[in-house]
Amino acid sequence: MGSPRIWRFATVMVGATVGLSACGSSSGGNNTTVPTQTGNITAGVIAPFTGPAAQFGKLLSAPCFAATDLINQAGGILGHQISCSAIDDTGDAADAVPNVTRAIATTTNLDMTVGLESNTAATTVPLVNAAKIPTITTNGLVAFTTNKLPYYWRLTPSDDANGAAFAVWAVQKGFKNVAVVFQNGIGSEGNLPGLQSAMPKLGGTLGLQLTIPADAASYSSEVARVIAAHPDALIWSADPQTTATFMSEYKQLNNGSLPAMVTATDSLTPDFFGALTHVVGVDYVTNNVYLVGSSFSQTTAAFATYKGALSADSKTSAIADVLSAVGPPASAYDGINILALAMVMAKTTIGSYYNQFVTQVVSPKSGAVVVSDYASGLAALKAGKQIQYVGVIGAVVFNKYHNAAGEFAANVFAADGSASRVGTISGSKVLGLL
């Protein structure tokens, strides 16, 4: 998918003011009287929309558009329509704090958020939690593995688990001597503990571990160090611009020869594909770049609904094929549906009340109707039935820290920039290596 706490008290006060504006009351799911809102609901997408990591803003807005389109087509949530609002954290914690604080204070009915990616999550998660806004996060920070914030919910694996998955796939492909090259940034470096733990256990070696700055004009000295280590593959994490510069110089300094690359499914984007193919060619990118991340089935009814919504929305149709293969956007889509159904169960859209119903939406129950989208969940609840939401990423089991993670998969790019799965990785095997 990066804590000053000075903002916490002010944010609580602002969040309460925004959340309770134009309120009435109704009888809640537990027969208590709860406040209700007037006006449309806003789902905030907290992600970089400017700066080097702006691709992630596009990546995380798409599932919000898909989910809210379908929710509105089903009649909305308790009579409210829902829309997505971009909240630009720029990928930099220094910008993220004032930008997110401002959005909390000024956005009408900001009743849920998604995103809060790894580079800024350490500062943004406490802000939205203090404002009592339930959040589906795509960050992978290991620090949140034992999270105790009540409004925080994570449907993606932690970074150390991703790192272990990189190691499993590398060794499975025969890459026993790997060089780890990560761009300087908390989101990338969080993979290192998992790699360092898993690779020796799998019989492989980390020949070199190198951290590089973002978007430098040249990486010739760093490239020379990697070449000298003679790696079978690079385990890689960097933005498109950094990747293009580094790999271009690698090709020049190594007589046109490049090792294979294992990177995260976060890089399954048109920006990454375009930048890399421009400097090293389509043949290398489609045959030697493996993108590893959380996995889900592409043959379920839930996936078909999700892919259909991405394809139907003009804002996302051009990248629907790529998006539908990536774990974090799918988890954001499921997360919005889960929060929306929790609102219906609680009979209120206000986070401080509906948050307690989140686990009820996904937990298995005797006699519960298994639903795969918002519309079917809404219909079942209206009929007085209990539900278990099993969406694109499959069944969700939250632990006591509000974390849930499943299986992993490896993907490759096709020549048109779309993606296809080439293998799966057992989640239990990954966790056993940590």
Secondary structure, DSSP 8 states (H G I E B T S, - for coil): -----TTHHHHHHHHHHHHTTTEEEEE-TTS-EEEEE-S-EEEEEEE-SSSTTTHHHHHHHHHHHHHHHHHHHTT-BTTB-EEEEEEE-TT-HHHHHHHHHHHHHHSTTEEEEEE--TTTHHHHHHHHHHTT--EEE----GGGGG---TTEEE-S--HHHHHHHHHHHHHHTT--EEEEEEESSHHHHTTHHHHHHHHHHTT-EEEEEEEE-TT-S--HHHHHHHHHT--SEEEEE--HHHHHHHHHHHHHHTTT---EEEEEGGG-SHHHHHHHHHHH-HHHHHHHEEEEEE---SSSHHHHHHHHHHHHSTTTGGGHHHHTT-HHHHHHHHHHHHHHHHHHHHT---HHHHGGGHHHHHS--TT-EEESSHHHHHHHHHTT--EEEEETTEE----TTSB----EEEEEE-TTS-EEEEEEE-HHHHHHT-
